[in-house]
Amino acid sequence: MDGGQAGLEAAFHPQRRKAALVLLTVTLVWGATFIWMKQALNALEVEIETFGTFSVVAYLVALRFLLAMVLVAVFFPKAHAGLRSPAIWKGGAILGGLMLVGFVSQMVALNEINPSTSAFLTSLYVVMTALLTLRMSQHPPRRALYWGVFMATLGAGFIEGPPHLSWGWGEVMTVACALFFALHIIYTQKLTTALDPLMLTLTSFIVVGVGSLLLALLSSDQALDMMVAVLRREGVLLPVVLLGLGGSFFCLVALNVFQRHMHPVQAAIIYAFEPVWATVFGLGLGLVSWTWWIPFGGGVLLLGNLLVEITSPAEEPSSTTQPAE
């Protein structure tokens, strides 16, 4: 059997194919979360002006993850056993801490920079995942993965045209957000291959939900007034419920359960489809104007994913990352 045929058979390996399809669905929902986040932030312009961006954003993150925490506790009662495990709490603290910083910084920056710049800078987590994996792993990424990384970053970053960078604090915060998302991908791979994914999901949601609620309380001297005002504001509750149900509960449960079947860099390349779906939804809602950059970016990203899938070996290492000494 030649290498090309072996790669084609590996790409259609049932377990990996199922994982790839599930993670692609995750990116579809994540693309919608971009719209929901913008809708919530746009509805809360008065509250952001009155109470400050950080406290309002932290409260929104708390609401979506506390809702997701309740859903995991209700639908996966076996996950409750992890609440008595120090190892599960330690893993949940790592994943939850990375998500907390990533999501809060992403939403704060999104209120300050344009979508194309945000998409480009956030897509840098694909490159960062590859570089961090190379540094932390005993199994460096294959050469084809680096080509996939390049094509995914190019496609995701230019889906809405060439980004115009001014390197203000919003851009710097978005780059930091990308770094934390890259670390989250890597540690998800490491921890979910060693510990129960659903138990990790529950504890990580508790960490994000409680942590962001504390940030909201501590960052404003009018925190209670802010919380009441946010909940009363028309046009906020529906996007927050959708963020909690879709963006947090469905997406992160699926990510924790299925990402472990793939190389973390390969998963990151699939995740780069998020801005493609966000652009598609934006077109449908009239929030994005059609340009030829859209098929260019989407096509390059798709080719990068196909390249990685076709050249994948029959088996990827089940756990590719080990902490650097």
SEBA-492605 format. One record per residue: residue in three letters; y, z, x of N, C-alpha, C in turn. Coordinates in steps of 0.2 Angstrom, whole numbers, padded with zeros to 4 digits, always signed. Example, Ala and Ser with C-alpha at 12.3 -4.5 7.8 and 13.67 -1.06 7.14 Angstrom:
REM residues 2
ALA-0028+0039+0066-0022+0039+0062-0016+0039+0066;SER-0011+0035+0064-0005+0036+0068+0000+0039+0064;
***
This chain:
REM residues 325
MET-0006+0000+0004+0000+0000+0000+0006+0000+0004;ASP+0011-0005+0003+0017-0005+0008+0022+0000+0005;GLY+0027+0001+0009+0032+0007+0008+0036+0005+0002;GLY+0038-0001+0000+0041-0003-0006+0038-0001-0012;GLN+0031-0003-0012+0027-0001-0018+0026+0006-0019;ALA+0025+0010-0013+0024+0017-0014+0031+0020-0016;GLY+0037+0018-0014+0043+0020-0017+0044+0019-0024;LEU+0042+0013-0027+0042+0012-0034+0037+0016-0038;GLU+0031+0017-0035+0027+0022-0039+0030+0029-0039;ALA+0033+0031-0033+0035+0038-0033+0041+0039-0038;ALA+0045+0033-0039+0051+0034-0043+0049+0035-0050;PHE+0043+0032-0052+0040+0033-0059+0035+0039-0059;HIS+0035+0043-0054+0030+0049-0055+0032+0053-0061;PRO+0028+0055-0065+0029+0058-0072+0034+0064-0071;GLN+0032+0068-0067+0036+0075-0066+0043+0073-0064;ARG+0044+0069-0059+0051+0067-0056+0055+0063-0061;ARG+0051+0058-0065+0054+0054-0070+0057+0059-0075;LYS+0053+0063-0078+0055+0068-0083+0061+0072-0080;ALA+0061+0075-0074+0067+0078-0072+0073+0074-0071;ALA+0072+0068-0069+0078+0064-0068+0081+0062-0075;LEU+0077+0061-0080+0080+0059-0086+0083+0065-0089;VAL+0080+0071-0088+0084+0077-0091+0090+0078-0088;LEU+0090+0078-0081+0097+0079-0077+0102+0074-0079;LEU+0100+0067-0080+0104+0062-0082+0107+0064-0089;THR+0103+0067-0094+0106+0069-0100+0111+0075-0099;VAL+0109+0079-0094+0114+0085-0093+0121+0082-0091;THR+0121+0076-0087+0127+0073-0085+0131+0070-0091;LEU+0127+0068-0096+0130+0065-0102+0134+0071-0106;VAL+0131+0077-0106+0134+0082-0110+0140+0085-0105;TRP+0139+0085-0099+0144+0087-0094+0150+0082-0095;GLY+0149+0076-0096+0155+0071-0097+0159+0073-0103;ALA+0155+0075-0108+0159+0077-0114+0163+0084-0113;THR+0160+0088-0109+0164+0095-0108+0171+0093-0105;PHE+0171+0088-0101+0178+0086-0098+0183+0086-0104;ILE+0181+0082-0110+0185+0081-0115+0186+0088-0119;TRP+0181+0092-0120+0182+0098-0123+0187+0103-0120;MET+0186+0103-0113+0190+0107-0109+0198+0105-0110;LYS+0199+0098-0109+0206+0096-0110+0208+0097-0117;GLN+0204+0097-0122+0206+0098-0129+0208+0106-0130;ALA+0204+0110-0127+0206+0117-0127+0212+0119-0123;LEU+0213+0116-0117+0219+0117-0113+0225+0114-0117;ASN+0225+0108-0120+0230+0105-0123+0233+0110-0129;ALA+0228+0112-0133+0229+0117-0139+0233+0123-0137;LEU+0231+0125-0130+0234+0132-0128+0240+0131-0124;GLU+0244+0126-0124+0250+0125-0120+0255+0131-0121;VAL+0256+0134-0127+0260+0139-0128+0257+0146-0125;GLU+0251+0147-0125+0248+0153-0122+0248+0153-0115;ILE+0247+0147-0112+0247+0146-0105+0254+0147-0102;GLU+0259+0145-0106+0266+0146-0104+0268+0153-0104;THR+0265+0157-0109+0267+0164-0111+0263+0169-0106;PHE+0256+0167-0106+0252+0172-0102+0250+0170-0095;GLY+0251+0164-0094+0248+0161-0087+0242+0157-0087;THR+0241+0152-0083+0236+0148-0083+0229+0152-0082;PHE+0229+0156-0076+0223+0159-0074+0220+0163-0079;SER+0224+0168-0082+0221+0172-0087+0218+0169-0093;VAL+0221+0164-0096+0219+0160-0101+0213+0156-0100;VAL+0212+0153-0094+0207+0149-0091+0201+0154-0090;ALA+0202+0160-0087+0196+0164-0086+0194+0167-0093;TYR+0198+0168-0098+0195+0170-0104+0191+0164-0108;LEU+0193+0158-0107+0189+0152-0110+0182+0152-0107;VAL+0182+0153-0100+0176+0153-0097+0172+0159-0099;ALA+0175+0165-0100+0171+0170-0102+0168+0169-0109;LEU+0172+0166-0114+0169+0165-0120+0163+0160-0120;ARG+0164+0155-0116+0158+0150-0116+0152+0153-0113;PHE+0153+0157-0108+0147+0159-0105+0144+0165-0109;LEU+0148+0169-0112+0145+0175-0116+0141+0172-0122;LEU+0144+0167-0125+0140+0163-0130+0134+0161-0128;ALA+0134+0157-0122+0127+0155-0119+0123+0160-0117;MET+0125+0166-0115+0121+0172-0113+0117+0174-0119;VAL+0121+0175-0125+0118+0177-0131+0112+0172-0133;LEU+0114+0165-0133+0109+0160-0135+0102+0161-0130;VAL+0103+0162-0124+0097+0162-0120+0093+0169-0122;ALA+0097+0174-0123+0093+0180-0125+0089+0179-0131;VAL+0092+0176-0136+0089+0175-0142+0083+0170-0142;PHE+0084+0164-0139+0079+0159-0139+0074+0160-0133;PHE+0075+0164-0128+0070+0165-0123+0069+0172-0122;PRO+0066+0176-0127+0065+0183-0126+0061+0185-0120;LYS+0057+0181-0117+0054+0182-0111+0058+0183-0105;ALA+0064+0180-0105+0069+0181-0100+0072+0188-0099;HIS+0071+0192-0105+0073+0199-0104+0070+0203-0099;ALA+0064+0201-0097+0060+0205-0092+0064+0205-0085;GLY+0067+0199-0084+0071+0199-0078+0077+0204-0077;LEU+0079+0207-0083+0084+0212-0082+0082+0218-0079;ARG+0075+0219-0078+0073+0225-0074+0071+0223-0067;SER+0072+0217-0065+0070+0215-0058+0076+0214-0053;PRO+0077+0218-0048+0082+0218-0043+0083+0211-0040;ALA+0077+0208-0039+0077+0201-0036+0080+0196-0041;ILE+0079+0196-0047+0082+0192-0052+0089+0193-0052;TRP+0091+0199-0052+0098+0201-0052+0102+0198-0046;LYS+0099+0199-0040+0102+0196-0034+0103+0189-0035;GLY+0097+0185-0037+0098+0178-0038+0103+0176-0043;GLY+0103+0180-0049+0108+0178-0054+0115+0179-0051;ALA+0116+0184-0047+0123+0186-0044+0125+0180-0040;ILE+0120+0177-0036+0122+0172-0032+0124+0166-0036;LEU+0120+0164-0040+0121+0158-0045+0127+0159-0049;GLY+0128+0165-0052+0133+0166-0056+0140+0167-0053;GLY+0140+0170-0047+0146+0170-0043+0149+0163-0041;LEU+0144+0159-0039+0146+0152-0037+0149+0148-0043;MET+0145+0149-0049+0148+0146-0055+0155+0149-0057;LEU+0155+0155-0057+0162+0158-0059+0168+0155-0055;VAL+0167+0155-0048+0173+0152-0044+0173+0145-0046;GLY+0168+0141-0046+0168+0134-0047+0171+0132-0054;PHE+0169+0135-0060+0172+0133-0066+0179+0136-0067;VAL+0181+0142-0065+0188+0144-0066+0192+0140-0062;SER+0191+0138-0055+0195+0134-0051+0196+0127-0054;GLN+0190+0124-0057+0190+0118-0059+0195+0117-0065;MET+0195+0122-0070+0199+0122-0076+0206+0123-0074;VAL+0207+0128-0069+0214+0129-0067+0217+0123-0064;ALA+0214+0119-0060+0216+0113-0057+0217+0108-0061;LEU+0212+0107-0066+0213+0102-0071+0219+0102-0075;ASN+0222+0108-0076+0228+0108-0079+0234+0106-0075;GLU+0233+0104-0069+0239+0102-0064+0238+0095-0061;ILE+0232+0092-0061+0232+0085-0058+0229+0080-0063;ASN+0230+0074-0061+0227+0069-0066+0220+0068-0066;PRO+0217+0065-0071+0209+0065-0071+0206+0061-0066;SER+0209+0055-0064+0206+0051-0058+0206+0055-0052;THR+0211+0059-0050+0211+0063-0044+0206+0068-0044;SER+0205+0071-0050+0201+0077-0051+0193+0074-0051;ALA+0192+0068-0053+0185+0065-0053+0184+0064-0046;PHE+0188+0061-0042+0187+0059-0035+0185+0065-0031;LEU+0190+0070-0031+0189+0076-0027+0183+0080-0029;THR+0182+0081-0036+0176+0084-0038+0169+0081-0036;SER+0169+0074-0036+0164+0070-0033+0162+0072-0026;LEU+0166+0075-0022+0165+0076-0015+0159+0081-0015;TYR+0157+0085-0020+0152+0089-0020+0145+0086-0018;VAL+0145+0079-0019+0139+0075-0017+0138+0075-0010;VAL+0144+0073-0006+0144+0073+0001+0143+0080+0004;MET+0146+0085+0001+0145+0092+0003+0138+0095+0002;THR+0135+0093-0003+0128+0095-0004+0124+0092+0002;ALA+0125+0085+0003+0121+0082+0009+0122+0086+0015;LEU+0129+0087+0017+0130+0090+0023+0128+0097+0024;LEU+0128+0101+0018+0126+0108+0018+0118+0108+0019;THR+0115+0103+0015+0107+0103+0016+0105+0101+0023;LEU+0109+0097+0026+0107+0095+0033+0108+0101+0037;ARG+0113+0106+0036+0114+0112+0040+0109+0117+0038;MET+0107+0118+0032+0103+0124+0030+0095+0122+0029;SER+0093+0116+0030+0087+0114+0028+0082+0112+0034;GLN+0076+0114+0033+0071+0112+0038+0068+0105+0036;HIS+0071+0102+0031+0069+0095+0029+0075+0091+0028;PRO+0078+0088+0033+0084+0085+0032+0084+0079+0027;PRO+0089+0077+0024+0089+0072+0019+0086+0065+0022;ARG+0083+0061+0018+0081+0054+0021+0087+0050+0022;ARG+0087+0044+0026+0092+0040+0027+0095+0037+0020;ALA+0090+0035+0016+0092+0032+0010+0096+0036+0005;LEU+0095+0043+0006+0099+0048+0002+0107+0048+0004;TYR+0108+0046+0011+0115+0046+0013+0118+0040+0010;TRP+0115+0034+0010+0118+0028+0007+0119+0030-0001;GLY+0114+0033-0004+0115+0035-0011+0121+0040-0012;VAL+0122+0045-0007+0128+0049-0007+0134+0045-0006;PHE+0135+0040-0002+0141+0036-0001+0142+0032-0007;MET+0137+0029-0010+0138+0025-0016+0140+0029-0022;ALA+0137+0035-0023+0139+0040-0028+0146+0042-0028;THR+0148+0044-0022+0155+0047-0021+0160+0041-0022;LEU+0158+0035-0020+0163+0030-0021+0163+0028-0028;GLY+0158+0027-0032+0158+0026-0039+0161+0031-0043;ALA+0159+0037-0042+0162+0043-0046+0170+0043-0045;GLY+0172+0043-0039+0179+0044-0037+0183+0038-0039;PHE+0181+0032-0040+0185+0026-0041+0184+0024-0049;ILE+0180+0028-0053+0179+0025-0059+0185+0024-0064;GLU+0190+0028-0062+0197+0027-0066+0202+0024-0061;GLY+0200+0021-0056+0205+0018-0051+0206+0022-0045;PRO+0209+0019-0040+0210+0023-0034+0214+0029-0035;PRO+0211+0035-0033+0215+0041-0034+0221+0041-0029;HIS+0227+0045-0032+0233+0045-0029+0234+0053-0027;LEU+0232+0054-0020+0232+0061-0018+0239+0063-0015;SER+0241+0069-0017+0247+0072-0014+0246+0078-0011;TRP+0240+0081-0011+0238+0087-0008+0242+0093-0010;GLY+0243+0094-0016+0246+0100-0018+0241+0105-0019;TRP+0242+0111-0022+0237+0116-0023+0232+0114-0028;GLY+0234+0110-0033+0228+0108-0037+0223+0104-0034;GLU+0225+0099-0029+0220+0096-0026+0216+0100-0021;VAL+0219+0105-0018+0215+0109-0013+0210+0113-0017;MET+0212+0116-0023+0208+0120-0027+0202+0116-0030;THR+0203+0109-0031+0198+0105-0034+0193+0104-0028;VAL+0195+0103-0022+0190+0103-0016+0186+0109-0015;ALA+0189+0115-0016+0186+0121-0016+0181+0122-0021;CYS+0183+0119-0027+0178+0119-0033+0172+0115-0031;ALA+0173+0109-0028+0167+0105-0026+0163+0108-0021;LEU+0165+0112-0017+0161+0116-0012+0157+0121-0015;PHE+0160+0124-0020+0156+0129-0024+0150+0126-0028;PHE+0152+0120-0031+0147+0117-0035+0141+0114-0030;ALA+0143+0112-0024+0138+0110-0020+0133+0116-0018;LEU+0136+0122-0016+0132+0128-0015+0128+0130-0021;HIS+0130+0129-0027+0126+0130-0033+0120+0126-0033;ILE+0121+0120-0032+0115+0115-0032+0110+0117-0027;ILE+0112+0119-0021+0107+0120-0016+0104+0127-0017;TYR+0108+0132-0019+0104+0138-0021+0100+0138-0027;THR+0102+0134-0032+0098+0133-0038+0091+0131-0036;GLN+0091+0126-0031+0085+0123-0029+0081+0129-0025;LYS+0084+0132-0021+0080+0138-0017+0078+0143-0022;LEU+0082+0146-0026+0080+0152-0030+0075+0150-0036;THR+0076+0144-0039+0072+0143-0045+0065+0141-0043;THR+0064+0139-0037+0057+0138-0034+0053+0144-0032;ALA+0057+0150-0032+0054+0156-0030+0054+0161-0036;LEU+0059+0160-0040+0060+0165-0046+0060+0162-0052;ASP+0059+0165-0058+0058+0162-0065+0065+0159-0066;PRO+0065+0153-0068+0072+0150-0070+0076+0153-0076;LEU+0072+0154-0081+0075+0157-0087+0078+0164-0086;MET+0074+0168-0082+0077+0175-0080+0083+0174-0076;LEU+0083+0169-0071+0089+0168-0067+0095+0166-0071;THR+0093+0162-0076+0099+0159-0081+0102+0165-0084;LEU+0098+0169-0087+0101+0175-0091+0105+0179-0087;THR+0103+0181-0081+0107+0186-0077+0113+0182-0074;SER+0113+0176-0073+0118+0172-0070+0124+0171-0075;PHE+0122+0170-0082+0126+0170-0087+0130+0176-0088;ILE+0126+0182-0088+0129+0188-0088+0135+0189-0083;VAL+0133+0187-0077+0138+0188-0071+0144+0184-0072;VAL+0143+0177-0074+0149+0173-0076+0153+0176-0082;GLY+0150+0177-0087+0153+0180-0093+0157+0186-0092;VAL+0154+0191-0089+0157+0197-0088+0162+0197-0083;GLY+0161+0193-0077+0165+0192-0072+0172+0189-0074;SER+0171+0183-0078+0177+0180-0080+0181+0184-0085;LEU+0178+0188-0089+0181+0192-0094+0185+0198-0090;LEU+0182+0200-0085+0186+0205-0081+0192+0202-0077;LEU+0191+0196-0075+0197+0192-0072+0202+0191-0077;ALA+0201+0189-0083+0206+0188-0088+0209+0195-0090;LEU+0206+0200-0090+0209+0207-0091+0213+0209-0086;LEU+0211+0208-0079+0215+0211-0074+0221+0206-0072;SER+0221+0200-0074+0226+0195-0071+0232+0195-0076;SER+0232+0199-0081+0237+0199-0086+0239+0206-0089;ASP+0245+0208-0089+0247+0214-0092+0247+0214-0100;GLN+0246+0208-0102+0246+0207-0110+0239+0204-0112;ALA+0234+0206-0108+0227+0203-0109+0225+0203-0117;LEU+0226+0209-0120+0223+0209-0127+0227+0205-0131;ASP+0234+0204-0130+0238+0200-0134+0236+0192-0133;MET+0234+0191-0127+0232+0184-0125+0226+0182-0128;MET+0221+0187-0128+0214+0186-0131+0215+0184-0139;VAL+0219+0188-0142+0220+0187-0149+0223+0181-0151;ALA+0228+0179-0147+0232+0173-0148+0228+0167-0146;VAL+0223+0167-0141+0219+0161-0140+0214+0160-0146;LEU+0211+0166-0148+0206+0165-0154+0209+0163-0160;ARG+0216+0164-0161+0219+0162-0167+0222+0155-0167;ARG+0222+0152-0161+0225+0146-0160+0221+0140-0163;GLU+0224+0136-0167+0220+0131-0170+0218+0126-0165;GLY+0212+0123-0165+0209+0118-0161+0206+0121-0155;VAL+0205+0127-0154+0202+0130-0148+0194+0132-0149;LEU+0193+0135-0155+0186+0138-0156+0181+0133-0156;LEU+0182+0127-0159+0177+0122-0159+0175+0119-0152;PRO+0180+0117-0148+0179+0115-0141+0175+0121-0137;VAL+0177+0127-0138+0174+0133-0134+0167+0134-0136;VAL+0165+0133-0143+0158+0133-0145+0154+0128-0142;LEU+0157+0122-0142+0153+0116-0139+0152+0117-0132;LEU+0157+0120-0128+0156+0121-0121+0151+0126-0120;GLY+0151+0131-0124+0145+0136-0123+0138+0134-0125;LEU+0138+0130-0131+0132+0128-0133+0129+0122-0129;GLY+0133+0117-0127+0131+0111-0124+0132+0112-0116;GLY+0138+0113-0114+0140+0113-0107+0136+0119-0103;SER+0136+0125-0106+0133+0130-0103+0125+0131-0104;PHE+0124+0133-0111+0117+0134-0113+0112+0128-0112;PHE+0113+0123-0115+0109+0117-0114+0109+0115-0107;CYS+0114+0113-0104+0115+0110-0097+0112+0114-0092;LEU+0114+0121-0092+0112+0125-0086+0105+0128-0087;VAL+0102+0128-0093+0095+0130-0094+0091+0124-0091;ALA+0093+0118-0093+0089+0112-0091+0090+0111-0083;LEU+0096+0112-0081+0096+0112-0073+0092+0116-0070;ASN+0092+0123-0072+0088+0128-0068+0080+0126-0069;VAL+0078+0124-0075+0071+0122-0076+0069+0116-0072;PHE+0073+0111-0072+0071+0104-0070+0073+0102-0063;GLN+0079+0105-0060+0081+0103-0054+0076+0104-0048;ARG+0072+0109-0049+0068+0111-0043+0063+0106-0042;HIS+0062+0101-0046+0057+0096-0045+0060+0090-0041;MET+0066+0090-0039+0069+0085-0035+0073+0088-0029;HIS+0074+0083-0024+0078+0085-0018+0085+0087-0021;PRO+0088+0092-0018+0095+0094-0020+0100+0088-0020;VAL+0100+0084-0014+0104+0079-0013+0103+0073-0019;GLN+0097+0072-0020+0095+0067-0026+0098+0070-0032;ALA+0097+0076-0034+0100+0079-0040+0108+0078-0040;ALA+0111+0080-0034+0118+0079-0034+0120+0072-0035;ILE+0117+0067-0033+0118+0060-0034+0118+0058-0042;ILE+0113+0061-0045+0112+0060-0052+0118+0064-0056;TYR+0120+0070-0053+0126+0073-0057+0132+0069-0056;ALA+0133+0065-0051+0139+0061-0050+0140+0056-0056;PHE+0135+0056-0061+0136+0052-0067+0141+0055-0072;GLU+0143+0061-0071+0147+0065-0075+0154+0061-0077;PRO+0157+0059-0072+0164+0056-0073+0163+0049-0077;VAL+0157+0046-0076+0156+0040-0079+0155+0041-0087;TRP+0152+0046-0089+0151+0048-0096+0158+0050-0099;ALA+0162+0054-0094+0168+0057-0096+0173+0051-0098;THR+0172+0046-0094+0176+0040-0095+0174+0036-0101;VAL+0168+0035-0102+0165+0032-0108+0168+0036-0115;PHE+0167+0042-0114+0170+0046-0120+0178+0046-0121;GLY+0181+0046-0115+0188+0045-0115+0190+0038-0118;LEU+0186+0033-0117+0188+0026-0120+0187+0026-0127;GLY+0181+0029-0129+0180+0030-0136+0185+0034-0140;LEU+0188+0039-0137+0193+0043-0141+0200+0040-0139;GLY+0201+0035-0135+0208+0032-0134+0211+0036-0129;LEU+0208+0040-0125+0211+0044-0120+0212+0041-0113;VAL+0208+0036-0112+0207+0032-0106+0208+0024-0108;SER+0212+0021-0103+0213+0014-0104+0208+0010-0100;TRP+0205+0004-0103+0200+0000-0100+0203-0003-0094;THR+0200-0003-0088+0201-0007-0082+0195-0009-0079;TRP+0195-0014-0074+0189-0016-0071+0186-0011-0066;TRP+0190-0006-0065+0187-0001-0060+0182+0003-0064;ILE+0181+0003-0070+0176+0007-0074+0169+0004-0073;PRO+0168-0003-0074+0162-0006-0072+0160-0006-0065;PHE+0166-0006-0060+0164-0006-0053+0162+0001-0051;GLY+0165+0006-0053+0163+0013-0051+0156+0015-0054;GLY+0155+0013-0061+0149+0014-0064+0143+0010-0061;GLY+0144+0004-0059+0139+0000-0056+0137+0002-0049;VAL+0142+0004-0045+0141+0006-0038+0137+0013-0039;LEU+0138+0017-0043+0135+0024-0044+0128+0022-0046;LEU+0127+0018-0051+0120+0016-0053+0116+0013-0048;LEU+0119+0009-0044+0115+0006-0038+0113+0011-0033;GLY+0117+0016-0032+0116+0021-0027+0110+0025-0030;ASN+0110+0027-0036+0104+0030-0039+0098+0026-0039;LEU+0098+0020-0040+0092+0016-0040+0089+0015-0033;LEU+0094+0015-0028+0092+0015-0021+0088+0021-0019;VAL+0090+0027-0021+0087+0033-0020+0080+0033-0023;GLU+0080+0032-0030+0074+0032-0033+0068+0028-0030;ILE+0070+0021-0029+0065+0016-0027+0063+0018-0020;THR+0067+0021-0016+0065+0023-0009+0062+0030-0008;SER+0061+0034-0014+0059+0041-0014+0051+0041-0012;PRO+0049+0045-0007+0042+0046-0005+0038+0049-0011;ALA+0032+0049-0011+0028+0051-0016+0029+0059-0018;GLU+0031+0063-0013+0032+0070-0014+0038+0072-0011;GLU+0043+0075-0014+0048+0079-0011+0047+0086-0009;PRO+0049+0089-0004+0048+0096-0003+0050+0100-0009;SER+0046+0105-0011+0047+0109-0017+0053+0113-0016;SER+0054+0115-0010+0060+0119-0008+0063+0117-0002;THR+0068+0114-0002+0071+0111+0004+0076+0115+0008;THR+0078+0120+0005+0083+0124+0008+0081+0131+0011;GLN+0083+0133+0017+0083+0139+0019+0089+0142+0022;PRO+0091+0148+0021+0097+0150+0024+0098+0149+0031;ALA+0103+0147+0034+0104+0146+0041+0105+0153+0044;GLU+0102+0153+0050+0102+0160+0054+0109+0161+0057;
***
